[in-house]
Amino acid sequence: MLFESISYQDQLPFELSFLNVAEESKHCHQEIEILLVLRGVTHYQIYHTDYELNPGDLIIADAEDLHQIHDSSEDILLLAIHVDAGGFEHLYPDIRYMFFVCEECMEGPSANKQLLQSKLALLKHAIARLAYDYMRETRDASLLMEEINELISILVHHFQGFFMEDYQYKISQEDLSPDDLQRLCRITRFIMLHYDQKITLDDVSKMEHLSSFYLSHLIKENLGFNFQNFVNVIRLEFAEKRLVFTNDTLTRISQDCGFSSLNYFNKCFSAWYGKTPAQYRKAYVPKERSFQKPFTQEEALALLTPYLNVSKGETELPKSLSLTLDFNGAGFWDFWETRAPRILLESLEEVLALSTCLTTLSRLRPSCFVLNESLAGLRETALPILETVIAPLGVPVLTQPISCVRSVCASDSVSAFKQALEQGPLSLRLLGSSPAIFTKNGLETSLCQALCFLSDFERPQVRAAENHVLVKDEHVMAALFFNDEPVPLNICLPADSLPKGARLLRREIEASQSSCGALEALGQPEQIPPLLRKRIHQSAYGSMRFSVLKEDLNFTVYPDSMVILEIYR
């Protein structure tokens, strides 16, 4: 396949230019092409789909897509950016196989136009800033790298995915989860690398360790068509390029692109293109690239001004971090030596209730029990009972008030994990309002669950790092990622920074997930059936995903939430 060559300057992984192209032949290149219409009207064809673009419209041709500009008005002026996908594979390994869709001229079946406009404002703002800085007489390469990284991050996290309806690409119905996006990228890569061979749903299901039924439903729900149509679409795109760039026979193209027969190739091609492969080839006429009236760089830059003058709220960008988790560095400390909680007892009722709580209390490894003043006055009554009940724990009892009691209020799981990991031990009530181990209904509180998570490690060693906290013992390592920002935090963990073939458990917890939140939603019931109690406890620990490390790990931590990544060597 002959690819058009793109020239780069200053060792930057992209090229930016202003264009006034009137007509050109169909072509493709290994770069991603981003096109913004500054003035005039043009037509832009990607494979069989033709778009009319007006001022302000933005369109993207993915890496190796067949495309062309044609029938431009006399005043046409475009901003074009060509991005070397290979320059970003260390951050996004599957970027060559991602589908980017941002066309305003397309509307999905239930597209959220307001959300789309907000995302497009971010993207156009990033493009305009990049263009201004790229066109300066003296370029700042480090600044341009920051800006192109930001632009690619916006594309990857906000403009991936598409929906197919009536043989036309549409904007996705809704944002896909990071896991589903990665899975679809892997499937796309597999099909693109094996399109000339027999590909079955079972083959891909085994690769993804999923059932065929689940995978079929995933593709249909997110792409709008079934697995076989998805394979055929990719095969047809390769076939169209062969029709344009070679003189190969239709039979040879059909065989080389994986179709079972020439008749089946003709049938699929006609359904998507509205004409047979022979009719398509006969109708296609190559054109010399031609241009409309000239322009100045000052004119072009002036047309970008509206995209720079947007409100601050429209330019809140997602943050992206590529991290190396250093579990061998210095600064780790023993959690239980410095954070073991103190249990405050405030009534004889709580002393008597201790016998039903010993299993949970043993997990929390308290440093001591402390009697308040009223219980301290009942030494002869309360103390013998308490010492008898807690004897298996081997924990001392204090009857004098303690100093440095931390005042905490962790009503949700995210706050609870943060406070459990802060400096100094927690002082917790046994029952009641925060800070406590159990609610009045007997449910474990968020603080209790955070401490129980840490107790699952035999001897947890902890270190606070920038943007995350590391926990480890002899058998397992974990990283806790928090996001206090108002925008999503995209995390990339390079595969070579983690144990090869490690088994991973990723737990995602939202601030709203907590026992207290569940009780509030249930109307604060006084009695809770055992099964409902179990479900509430399970929900507070978030959703779990299991996997084996094969490539760089990418995931998103949303605002007011956390992600716990456990790594088993």
C-alpha atoms as one frame of an Amber mdcrd trajectory, in Angstrom:
protein
   0.000   0.000   0.000   1.375   3.407  -1.007   1.063   5.972   1.787   1.348
   9.720   1.276   4.447  11.054   3.035   4.149  13.721   5.753   7.097  15.974
   6.640   7.795  16.830  10.280   9.827  19.698  11.709  11.827  20.105  14.925
  11.427  16.381  15.687   7.793  16.960  16.647   5.350  14.030  16.240   2.875
  16.142  14.257   2.615  18.598  11.358   0.235  21.577  11.175  -0.695  23.672
   8.131  -3.380  25.877   6.615  -4.912  24.609   3.359  -7.044  25.969   0.527
  -7.473  22.685  -1.341 -10.178  22.657  -4.008  -9.839  19.047  -5.210  -7.555
  16.083  -4.574  -7.423  12.372  -5.231  -8.290   9.787  -2.660  -5.255   8.999
  -0.572  -4.216   7.694   2.838  -1.305   8.049   5.212  -0.185   6.491   8.449
  -0.994   9.662  10.378  -4.267  10.710  11.988  -5.663  13.744  10.125  -7.641
  16.426  11.971  -9.378  19.001   9.782 -11.071  22.214  11.011 -12.980  24.386
   8.514 -12.112  28.066   9.133 -14.185  29.505   6.267 -15.977  28.373   3.131
 -17.645  25.051   2.381 -16.040  21.792   1.304 -16.734  18.090   1.013 -14.665
  15.460   2.780 -14.999  11.786   1.945 -13.799   9.012   4.281 -14.132   5.682
   2.495 -17.695   5.551   1.145 -19.139   8.293   3.378 -19.192  11.875   2.110
 -19.601  14.856   4.469 -20.430  18.463   3.649 -18.382  20.667   5.980 -19.182
  24.256   6.890 -17.235  26.870   8.905 -16.489  25.525  12.382 -16.981  21.867
  11.426 -14.320  19.445  12.597 -13.605  16.006  11.146 -11.003  13.271  11.712
  -9.586  10.603   9.416  -8.067   7.796  11.467  -4.650   6.339  10.706  -4.582
   4.773   7.190  -8.156   5.873   6.393  -8.865   6.498   2.699 -10.042  10.108
   2.337 -10.173  13.159   0.076 -11.207  16.828  -0.059 -13.384  17.799  -3.030
 -15.792  20.451  -4.358 -14.497  23.260  -2.115 -15.887  26.800  -2.412 -13.588
  29.567  -3.691 -13.022  31.021  -0.209 -12.148  27.683   1.433  -9.585  27.787
   4.244  -8.810  24.767   6.410  -6.562  23.979   9.338  -5.020  20.503   9.011
  -3.074  18.602  11.678  -1.325  15.308  10.888  -0.406  13.317  13.988   2.155
  10.511  14.002   0.249   7.845  15.943   3.509   6.020  16.670   4.659   8.972
  18.750   1.910   8.287  21.277   1.887   4.496  21.487   3.793   4.617  24.789
   0.714   6.304  26.280  -2.004   4.677  24.158  -0.745   1.339  22.757  -3.799
   0.832  20.520  -4.029   4.367  19.128  -3.533   3.113  15.541  -6.697   1.039
  15.916  -8.927   3.611  17.604 -11.958   5.155  15.905 -12.220   8.900  16.493
 -15.563  10.505  15.697 -16.330  14.181  16.318 -18.288  15.281  13.261 -20.991
  17.810  14.095 -22.614  16.952  10.797 -23.513  13.548  12.263 -25.962  12.891
  15.048 -26.254   9.576  16.807 -29.591   7.905  17.496 -29.782   9.612  20.883
 -26.855  12.012  20.735 -26.504  14.495  23.564 -25.879  17.658  21.551 -25.129
  19.822  24.573 -22.480  17.390  25.805 -21.020  17.101  22.299 -20.789  20.884
  21.947 -19.005  21.128  25.292 -16.471  18.493  24.256 -15.966  20.116  20.867
 -15.286  23.470  22.533 -12.457  21.796  24.477 -11.028  20.196  21.360 -11.202
  23.318  19.178  -9.642  25.401  21.942  -6.727  22.942  22.156  -6.340  22.970
  18.355  -6.329  26.803  18.196  -3.691  27.104  20.947  -1.521  24.532  19.215
  -1.812  26.353  15.870  -0.881  29.751  17.342   2.183  28.353  19.098   3.209
  26.246  16.087   3.158  29.299  13.794   5.403  31.438  16.020   8.727  32.482
  14.511  10.561  30.751  17.350   8.910  27.501  18.349   8.960  26.196  21.898
   9.206  22.434  21.337   8.480  21.524  24.978   5.328  23.693  24.995   4.149
  22.198  21.705   4.663  18.688  23.085   2.548  19.551  26.132  -0.191  20.915
  23.881  -0.230  18.012  21.421  -0.281  15.557  24.349  -3.261  17.420  25.759
  -5.032  17.370  22.393  -4.487  13.625  21.946  -5.702  13.027  25.493  -8.952
  14.844  24.677  -9.383  12.715  21.538  -8.695   9.431  23.307 -10.884  10.096
  26.322 -13.779  12.002  24.722 -14.030  11.164  21.009 -13.467   7.434  20.748
 -16.198   5.174  19.466 -18.914   5.279  16.848 -22.338   3.854  16.144 -23.415
   2.483  12.751 -26.947   3.046  11.482 -28.269   2.672   7.929 -24.703   2.009
   6.706 -23.573   5.399   8.007 -21.224   6.287  10.866 -22.920   8.132  13.725
 -21.641   9.596  16.966 -21.753   7.006  19.759 -24.985   6.873  21.690 -23.145
   7.328  24.965 -19.655   7.264  26.427 -18.183   3.781  26.580 -16.484   2.567
  29.714 -12.648   2.539  29.582 -12.680  -1.271  29.749 -15.097  -1.597  26.826
 -13.080   0.904  24.777  -9.871  -1.036  25.357 -11.630  -4.295  24.519 -13.052
  -2.929  21.260  -9.619  -1.555  20.352  -8.065  -4.980  20.870 -10.790  -6.599
  18.759 -10.324  -4.000  16.007  -6.563  -4.564  16.035  -7.050  -8.334  15.791
  -9.423  -7.986  12.824  -7.172  -5.490  11.029  -4.177  -7.770  11.421  -6.083
 -10.906  10.321  -8.758  -9.536   7.958  -7.419 -11.733   5.126  -8.005 -14.885
   7.167 -11.075 -16.641   8.522 -12.206 -14.856  11.698 -14.938 -16.221  13.959
 -16.681 -14.852  17.001 -15.355 -17.834  18.972 -11.758 -16.887  18.073 -12.183
 -13.374  19.435 -14.174 -14.571  22.475 -11.320 -16.868  23.494  -8.822 -14.050
  23.018 -10.871 -11.831  25.352 -11.733 -14.657  27.793 -15.430 -13.908  27.321
 -18.421 -15.942  26.244 -19.487 -15.598  22.612 -22.923 -14.450  23.743 -21.515
 -11.659  25.926 -19.096 -10.447  23.242 -21.773 -10.487  20.548 -24.050  -8.402
  22.778 -21.213  -5.968  23.597 -20.471  -5.322  19.913 -24.117  -5.008  18.909
 -24.934  -2.671  21.802 -21.936  -0.373  21.349 -21.412  -0.394  17.568 -24.942
  -0.868  16.303 -24.296  -3.987  14.213 -23.280  -7.610  14.708 -19.803  -9.133
  14.786 -19.807 -10.382  11.185 -20.811  -6.963   9.877 -17.989  -5.415  11.910
 -15.505  -7.794  10.250 -16.985  -7.071   6.824 -16.747  -3.284   7.306 -13.012
  -3.541   7.970 -12.506  -5.933   5.040 -14.411  -3.578   2.728 -12.172  -0.661
   3.726  -9.091  -2.659   2.743 -10.830  -3.706  -0.466 -11.703  -0.101  -1.375
  -8.046   0.905  -1.097  -7.093  -1.976  -3.387  -9.698  -0.802  -5.921  -8.219
   2.713  -5.877  -4.492   1.964  -5.748  -4.081  -1.292  -7.711  -5.176  -2.983
 -10.920  -5.785  -6.304  -9.189  -8.756  -8.346 -10.376 -11.924  -8.346  -8.301
 -11.446 -12.051  -7.622  -7.935 -11.431  -6.268  -9.140  -8.521  -4.099 -12.024
 -10.605  -2.786  -9.713 -13.467  -1.796  -6.986 -11.251  -0.340  -9.488  -9.347
   1.806 -10.951 -12.484   3.372 -14.313 -12.783   1.585 -15.520 -16.339   1.061
 -16.455 -15.728  -2.576 -16.619 -13.031  -5.242 -20.420 -13.078  -5.061 -20.351
 -12.470  -1.317 -17.823  -9.641  -1.820 -20.093  -8.038  -4.438 -23.116  -8.388
  -2.142 -21.383  -6.790   0.875 -19.820  -4.011  -1.192 -23.104  -3.121  -2.882
 -24.922  -2.973   0.456 -22.440  -0.470   1.900 -21.459   1.543  -1.179 -24.628
   1.449  -3.262 -22.716   0.093  -6.261 -20.704  -2.990  -7.176 -16.893  -3.011
  -6.893 -16.678  -2.910 -10.712 -18.987   0.131 -10.890 -16.988   1.844  -8.124
 -13.670   1.314  -9.902 -15.058   2.497 -13.230 -16.541   5.667 -11.678 -13.397
   6.665  -9.763 -11.236   9.208 -11.600  -7.943  10.366  -9.967  -7.512  14.143
  -9.743  -4.530  16.437  -9.500  -4.500  18.429  -6.277  -5.761  21.949  -7.015
  -6.206  25.037  -4.889  -8.600  27.962  -4.473  -7.742  31.630  -3.943  -4.602
  32.393  -1.884  -4.603  33.500   1.753  -2.198  34.887   4.332  -1.170  33.314
   7.600  -2.540  36.378   9.413  -5.979  35.752   7.879  -5.907  32.134   9.003
  -4.808  32.907  12.558  -7.479  35.613  12.865 -10.152  33.017  12.061  -8.940
  30.948  15.041  -9.593  33.762  17.553 -13.172  32.664  18.436 -11.881  29.261
  19.521  -9.422  30.857  21.933 -11.985  33.147  23.555 -14.069  30.583  25.398
 -15.100  30.552  29.047 -12.924  28.863  31.633 -15.614  26.296  32.345 -15.517
  25.153  28.720 -11.776  24.520  28.860 -11.569  22.300  31.925  -9.451  19.494
  30.512  -9.050  15.946  31.747  -5.727  15.245  33.430  -3.520  12.405  32.241
  -0.739  10.795  34.233   1.760   8.155  33.207   3.058   6.649  36.453   5.645
   4.151  37.554   4.672   2.487  40.830   7.834   2.249  42.906   7.219  -0.477
  45.474  10.947  -0.858  46.187  11.653   2.736  47.163  12.246   4.143  50.638
   9.680   5.749  52.908   7.345   2.830  53.637   6.028   2.563  57.211   4.183
  -0.154  59.123   0.502   0.781  59.162  -0.554  -0.976  62.361   2.396   0.288
  64.384   1.316   3.908  63.891  -2.361   3.726  62.831  -3.913   1.020  65.028
  -7.248   2.570  66.144  -8.375   3.281  69.699 -11.886   2.120  70.530 -13.900
   4.557  72.682 -16.623   2.981  74.850 -19.328   5.315  76.116 -21.982   3.095
  77.707 -22.479  -0.205  79.467 -24.628  -1.236  76.481 -21.568  -0.939  74.243
 -19.479  -3.009  76.646 -22.110  -5.748  76.553 -22.313  -5.517  72.739 -18.593
  -6.189  72.363 -19.065  -9.942  72.464 -20.946  -9.805  69.130 -18.269  -7.683
  67.487 -15.096  -9.589  68.284 -14.569 -10.956  64.753 -14.580  -7.482  63.206
 -12.592  -5.955  66.091  -9.866  -8.562  65.713  -9.463  -7.488  62.077  -9.089
  -3.823  63.123  -6.226  -4.691  65.524  -7.050  -1.921  68.058  -4.227  -0.572
  70.219  -6.489  -0.098  73.257 -10.010   0.399  74.572 -10.802   3.665  76.338
 -13.646   4.127  78.848 -15.301   7.532  79.027 -15.869   9.276  82.372 -19.247
   7.689  83.065 -17.915   4.174  82.487 -14.747   4.921  84.386 -17.000   5.580
  87.403 -18.372   2.039  87.000 -14.986   0.378  87.201 -16.194  -2.402  89.430
 -19.082  -3.221  87.045 -17.829  -2.434  83.574 -14.151  -3.269  83.785 -14.449
  -6.970  84.750 -17.002  -7.532  81.986 -14.865  -5.717  79.441 -11.666  -7.523
  80.380 -13.411 -10.879  80.153 -14.942 -10.157  76.731 -11.811  -8.734  75.107
  -9.366 -11.183  76.663  -8.911 -13.000  73.294  -7.726  -9.745  71.712  -5.025
  -9.081  74.294  -5.714  -5.330  74.195  -5.246  -3.001  77.212  -8.071  -0.932
  78.717  -7.515   2.712  79.642  -9.727   4.574  82.061  -8.033   7.939  81.640
  -9.011  10.313  78.801  -6.496  10.248  75.957  -5.113  13.248  74.152  -4.716
  13.891  70.426  -8.042  12.317  69.482  -8.534  12.876  65.786 -11.861  14.422
  64.915 -13.024  12.676  61.768 -16.232  12.451  59.839 -16.037   9.972  56.974
 -19.547   9.366  55.706 -18.367   7.899  52.393 -15.839   5.278  51.376 -13.419
   7.621  49.574 -13.105   9.966  52.584 -12.766   6.954  54.866  -9.753   5.577
  53.000  -8.099   8.998  52.998  -8.624   9.487  56.726  -7.516   5.966  57.611
  -4.205   6.666  55.860  -3.576  10.084  57.420  -1.001  10.692  60.130  -1.896
   9.494  63.620  -4.261   6.763  64.874  -8.036   7.026  64.669 -10.175   7.128
  67.789 -13.443   5.385  66.997 -16.704   4.877  68.842 -18.058   1.367  68.798
 -21.601   2.326  67.770 -23.474   5.346  66.496 -22.562   8.521  64.691 -19.235
   9.072  62.939 -16.517   8.317  63.771 -17.692   4.828  64.655 -17.099   1.218
  63.718 -20.759   0.279  63.382 -23.932   2.213  62.658 -26.794   1.984  65.154
 -28.251  -0.714  62.856 -25.084  -2.775  63.229 -23.678  -2.144  59.743 -19.961
  -1.636  59.254 -19.163   2.024  58.604 -16.942   3.259  55.780 -14.044   3.756
  58.212 -14.431   0.200  59.425 -14.378  -1.109  55.867 -11.282   0.946  55.003
  -9.446  -0.515  58.011 -10.674  -4.016  57.172  -9.213  -3.622  53.650  -5.822
  -2.835  55.180  -6.172  -5.724  57.616  -6.369  -8.124  54.660  -2.622  -7.517
  54.223  -0.530  -9.604  56.639   1.770  -6.730  57.560   0.859  -3.712  55.430
   3.625  -1.282  54.583   2.361   2.093  53.369   3.825   5.063  51.521   2.041
   8.174  50.308   3.165   9.164  46.802   2.032  11.966  44.517  -1.533  11.243
  43.333  -1.649   7.824  44.949  -0.853   5.691  48.020   1.119   2.439  47.869
   0.437  -0.545  50.132   2.370  -3.810  50.138   3.165  -6.936  52.093   5.094
 -10.094  51.246   2.476 -11.424  48.819   0.562  -8.539  47.267   1.009  -4.906
  46.235  -1.749  -2.299  45.920  -2.056   1.281  44.720  -4.905   3.568  45.786
  -5.691   6.431  43.395  -7.824   9.371  44.564  -9.277  12.165  42.436 -10.190
  15.451  44.132 -10.256  17.354  40.835 -13.487  18.363  39.036 -12.342  16.535
  35.874 -11.501  12.868  35.193  -7.962  11.670  35.922  -6.630   9.301  33.247
  -3.962   6.924  34.545  -1.466   5.016  32.400   0.737   2.397  34.067   3.444
   1.110  31.661   3.492  -2.685  31.513   7.267  -2.808  31.990   6.917  -1.050
  35.361   4.783  -3.895  36.789   5.608  -7.588  37.337   5.356  -9.453  34.034
   2.127 -11.442  33.783   0.856 -10.108  37.121  -2.740 -10.871  38.064  -4.717
  -7.722  38.679  -7.817  -6.833  40.656  -9.178  -3.353  40.046 -11.805  -1.979
  42.380 -13.665   1.248  41.550 -15.382   3.055  44.421 -17.556   6.154  44.134
 -18.013   8.588  47.004 -21.714   7.728  47.065 -20.958   4.089  47.822 -21.169
   3.623  51.586 -23.262   1.965  54.265 -24.511   5.370  55.416 -25.549   6.273
  51.880 -27.378   2.968  51.480 -29.209   3.444  54.785 -30.250   6.936  53.783
 -31.555   5.660  50.440 -33.499   2.943  52.296 -35.119   5.456  54.657 -32.968
   4.668  57.741 -34.678   1.353  58.675 -34.307   0.198  62.270 -34.226  -3.481
  61.294 -32.257  -4.812  58.316 -32.779  -8.374  57.000 -29.542 -10.437  56.891
 -29.433 -10.682  53.083 -29.972  -6.932  52.640 -27.248  -6.300  55.222 -24.885
  -8.473  53.164 -25.744  -6.645  49.929 -25.126  -3.247  51.534 -21.691  -4.389
  52.714 -20.866  -5.704  49.222 -21.923  -2.493  47.460 -19.692  -0.339  49.641
 -16.600  -2.119  48.344 -17.240  -1.023  44.751 -17.222  -2.946  41.479 -14.356
  -5.360  40.749 -12.550  -6.293  37.546 -10.027  -9.113  37.210  -7.362  -9.356
  34.498  -3.847 -10.512  33.643  -1.240  -7.867  32.773  -0.438  -8.103  29.050
   0.112  -4.460  28.060   0.081  -0.959  29.466  -2.788  -0.494  31.886  -5.081
   2.481  31.242  -8.038   3.471  33.393  -9.904   6.559  34.573 -10.460   7.845
  38.103 -13.561  10.002  38.033 -14.132  13.038  40.293 -14.984  12.196  43.918
 -14.051   8.568  43.448 -11.101   6.221  43.890  -9.570   3.184  42.222  -7.780
   0.433  44.138  -5.414  -1.686  42.045  -4.197  -4.911  43.646  -1.224  -6.596
  41.971  -0.530 -10.276  42.598   2.873 -11.522  41.496
